[in-house]
């Protein structure tokens, strides 16, 4: 199903200052990217130095597994 959410992603909600949102939108417009794509790229870059431990990987795998199981029901 094409409109189903990616099982490797989780939706989150954030309250951001309006000026930050406008700046993100301006960056997105210049790059031809959506606000979500801009935010994701910024967060990926900001967290790129964080090293995931085995327990973190297990949590990620478990959540993806649960999402896959929900989808197959």
Backbone as JSON Lines, residues from 0, in Angstrom:
{"i":0,"aa":"X","n":[0.84,-1.18,0.0],"ca":[0.0,0.0,0.0],"c":[0.88,1.24,0.0]}
{"i":1,"aa":"X","n":[0.71,2.07,-0.97],"ca":[1.6,3.2,-1.15],"c":[1.44,4.31,-0.11]}
{"i":2,"aa":"X","n":[0.26,4.46,0.48],"ca":[0.07,5.55,1.42],"c":[0.23,5.13,2.87]}
{"i":3,"aa":"X","n":[0.77,3.94,3.09],"ca":[0.99,3.48,4.46],"c":[2.32,4.02,4.97]}
{"i":4,"aa":"X","n":[2.39,4.35,6.27],"ca":[3.63,4.88,6.82],"c":[4.77,3.85,6.77]}
{"i":5,"aa":"X","n":[5.97,4.35,6.64],"ca":[7.16,3.52,6.63],"c":[7.31,2.85,8.0]}
{"i":6,"aa":"X","n":[7.48,1.53,8.03],"ca":[7.58,0.83,9.31],"c":[8.87,1.15,10.05]}
{"i":7,"aa":"X","n":[9.82,1.8,9.39],"ca":[11.07,2.17,10.05],"c":[11.04,3.6,10.58]}
{"i":8,"aa":"X","n":[9.86,4.22,10.56],"ca":[9.74,5.6,11.03],"c":[8.66,5.7,12.1]}
{"i":9,"aa":"X","n":[8.79,6.72,12.95],"ca":[7.8,7.02,13.99],"c":[7.44,8.49,13.87]}
{"i":10,"aa":"X","n":[6.16,8.78,13.93],"ca":[5.72,10.17,13.84],"c":[5.9,10.83,15.21]}
{"i":11,"aa":"X","n":[6.47,12.03,15.2],"ca":[6.62,12.82,16.43],"c":[6.06,14.21,16.18]}
{"i":12,"aa":"X","n":[5.73,14.87,17.26],"ca":[5.2,16.23,17.16],"c":[6.07,17.14,18.02]}
{"i":13,"aa":"X","n":[6.41,18.29,17.48],"ca":[7.24,19.25,18.2],"c":[6.62,20.63,18.13]}
{"i":14,"aa":"X","n":[6.78,21.38,19.2],"ca":[6.42,22.79,19.16],"c":[7.7,23.57,18.9]}
{"i":15,"aa":"X","n":[7.71,24.31,17.81],"ca":[8.88,25.09,17.42],"c":[8.49,26.56,17.3]}
{"i":16,"aa":"X","n":[9.45,27.45,17.53],"ca":[9.16,28.87,17.32],"c":[8.77,29.11,15.85]}
{"i":17,"aa":"X","n":[7.84,30.01,15.64],"ca":[7.36,30.3,14.29],"c":[8.51,30.74,13.38]}
{"i":18,"aa":"X","n":[9.44,31.54,13.93],"ca":[10.54,31.99,13.07],"c":[11.42,30.82,12.62]}
{"i":19,"aa":"X","n":[11.55,29.8,13.45],"ca":[12.3,28.6,13.06],"c":[11.58,27.86,11.94]}
{"i":20,"aa":"X","n":[10.27,27.75,12.04],"ca":[9.49,27.08,11.0],"c":[9.59,27.83,9.68]}
{"i":21,"aa":"X","n":[9.52,29.15,9.73],"ca":[9.62,29.94,8.5],"c":[11.01,29.76,7.89]}
{"i":22,"aa":"X","n":[12.04,29.73,8.73],"ca":[13.4,29.5,8.22],"c":[13.53,28.13,7.58]}
{"i":23,"aa":"X","n":[12.94,27.11,8.22],"ca":[12.98,25.76,7.65],"c":[12.24,25.72,6.31]}
{"i":24,"aa":"X","n":[11.1,26.37,6.24],"ca":[10.35,26.42,4.99],"c":[11.15,27.12,3.89]}
{"i":25,"aa":"X","n":[11.84,28.19,4.26],"ca":[12.66,28.92,3.29],"c":[13.81,28.03,2.8]}
{"i":26,"aa":"X","n":[14.44,27.31,3.71],"ca":[15.5,26.36,3.31],"c":[14.94,25.29,2.38]}
{"i":27,"aa":"X","n":[13.77,24.78,2.74],"ca":[13.13,23.75,1.93],"c":[12.79,24.24,0.54]}
{"i":28,"aa":"X","n":[12.24,25.44,0.46],"ca":[11.89,26.02,-0.84],"c":[13.14,26.16,-1.72]}
{"i":29,"aa":"X","n":[14.23,26.62,-1.13],"ca":[15.47,26.81,-1.88],"c":[16.05,25.49,-2.37]}
{"i":30,"aa":"X","n":[15.85,24.44,-1.58],"ca":[16.43,23.13,-1.92],"c":[15.43,22.21,-2.62]}
{"i":31,"aa":"X","n":[14.19,22.64,-2.74],"ca":[13.17,21.79,-3.33],"c":[12.78,20.63,-2.43]}
{"i":32,"aa":"X","n":[12.83,20.88,-1.12],"ca":[12.52,19.83,-0.15],"c":[11.36,20.27,0.74]}
{"i":33,"aa":"X","n":[10.67,19.29,1.31],"ca":[9.58,19.58,2.23],"c":[10.14,19.96,3.61]}
{"i":34,"aa":"X","n":[9.3,20.53,4.44],"ca":[9.7,20.85,5.8],"c":[10.14,19.58,6.53]}
{"i":35,"aa":"X","n":[9.43,18.5,6.32],"ca":[9.78,17.24,6.96],"c":[11.17,16.76,6.51]}
{"i":36,"aa":"X","n":[11.45,16.88,5.23],"ca":[12.77,16.46,4.72],"c":[13.88,17.34,5.29]}
{"i":37,"aa":"X","n":[13.62,18.64,5.4],"ca":[14.61,19.55,5.97],"c":[14.85,19.2,7.44]}
{"i":38,"aa":"X","n":[13.78,19.03,8.2],"ca":[13.91,18.71,9.62],"c":[14.64,17.39,9.82]}
{"i":39,"aa":"X","n":[14.31,16.41,9.02],"ca":[14.97,15.12,9.12],"c":[16.46,15.23,8.83]}
{"i":40,"aa":"X","n":[16.82,15.98,7.79],"ca":[18.24,16.16,7.45],"c":[18.98,16.89,8.56]}
{"i":41,"aa":"X","n":[18.35,17.9,9.14],"ca":[18.99,18.66,10.21],"c":[19.21,17.78,11.44]}
{"i":42,"aa":"X","n":[18.21,16.99,11.79],"ca":[18.33,16.11,12.95],"c":[19.35,15.0,12.71]}
{"i":43,"aa":"X","n":[19.36,14.46,11.5],"ca":[20.35,13.44,11.16],"c":[21.76,13.98,11.33]}
{"i":44,"aa":"X","n":[21.98,15.19,10.83],"ca":[23.32,15.79,10.94],"c":[23.68,16.06,12.4]}
{"i":45,"aa":"X","n":[22.73,16.58,13.15],"ca":[22.99,16.93,14.56],"c":[23.25,15.71,15.43]}
{"i":46,"aa":"X","n":[22.72,14.56,15.03],"ca":[22.9,13.34,15.84],"c":[23.91,12.37,15.23]}
{"i":47,"aa":"X","n":[24.59,12.79,14.17],"ca":[25.5,11.87,13.47],"c":[26.66,11.4,14.33]}
{"i":48,"aa":"X","n":[27.01,12.13,15.36],"ca":[28.12,11.73,16.22],"c":[27.7,10.75,17.32]}
{"i":49,"aa":"X","n":[26.41,10.55,17.49],"ca":[25.91,9.66,18.55],"c":[26.07,8.21,18.1]}
{"i":50,"aa":"X","n":[26.7,7.43,18.95],"ca":[26.93,6.01,18.63],"c":[25.86,5.17,19.33]}
{"i":51,"aa":"X","n":[25.15,4.37,18.55],"ca":[24.12,3.5,19.11],"c":[24.77,2.24,19.66]}
{"i":52,"aa":"X","n":[24.34,1.87,20.85],"ca":[24.83,0.64,21.48],"c":[23.94,-0.51,21.08]}
{"i":53,"aa":"X","n":[24.37,-1.72,21.41],"ca":[23.59,-2.91,21.07],"c":[22.17,-2.83,21.62]}
{"i":54,"aa":"X","n":[22.01,-2.31,22.84],"ca":[20.67,-2.21,23.43],"c":[19.79,-1.24,22.63]}
{"i":55,"aa":"X","n":[20.4,-0.18,22.09],"ca":[19.65,0.76,21.25],"c":[19.19,0.09,19.96]}
{"i":56,"aa":"X","n":[20.09,-0.66,19.36],"ca":[19.77,-1.39,18.12],"c":[18.65,-2.38,18.37]}
{"i":57,"aa":"X","n":[18.69,-3.05,19.52],"ca":[17.63,-4.01,19.87],"c":[16.29,-3.31,20.01]}
{"i":58,"aa":"X","n":[16.26,-2.1,20.62],"ca":[15.02,-1.34,20.75],"c":[14.47,-0.96,19.38]}
{"i":59,"aa":"X","n":[15.37,-0.54,18.51],"ca":[14.96,-0.16,17.15],"c":[14.38,-1.36,16.42]}
{"i":60,"aa":"X","n":[15.1,-2.48,16.47],"ca":[14.64,-3.69,15.79],"c":[13.3,-4.16,16.33]}
{"i":61,"aa":"X","n":[13.12,-4.06,17.65],"ca":[11.86,-4.49,18.27],"c":[10.69,-3.62,17.79]}
{"i":62,"aa":"X","n":[10.91,-2.32,17.7],"ca":[9.84,-1.43,17.24],"c":[9.49,-1.69,15.78]}
{"i":63,"aa":"X","n":[10.5,-1.88,14.96],"ca":[10.26,-2.19,13.54],"c":[9.51,-3.51,13.41]}
{"i":64,"aa":"X","n":[9.89,-4.49,14.21],"ca":[9.22,-5.79,14.19],"c":[7.74,-5.63,14.56]}
{"i":65,"aa":"X","n":[7.46,-4.86,15.62],"ca":[6.06,-4.62,16.03],"c":[5.28,-3.92,14.92]}
{"i":66,"aa":"X","n":[5.91,-2.94,14.3],"ca":[5.24,-2.22,13.2],"c":[4.93,-3.16,12.03]}
{"i":67,"aa":"X","n":[5.88,-4.04,11.73],"ca":[5.68,-5.0,10.63],"c":[4.53,-5.95,10.98]}
{"i":68,"aa":"X","n":[4.49,-6.41,12.24],"ca":[3.43,-7.34,12.66],"c":[2.06,-6.66,12.6]}
{"i":69,"aa":"X","n":[1.97,-5.4,13.02],"ca":[0.7,-4.66,12.95],"c":[0.22,-4.54,11.51]}
{"i":70,"aa":"X","n":[1.16,-4.31,10.63],"ca":[0.82,-4.12,9.22],"c":[0.28,-5.41,8.6]}
{"i":71,"aa":"X","n":[0.79,-6.55,9.04],"ca":[0.39,-7.82,8.41],"c":[-0.94,-8.34,8.94]}
{"i":72,"aa":"X","n":[-1.51,-7.68,9.95],"ca":[-2.8,-8.14,10.5],"c":[-3.96,-7.58,9.74]}
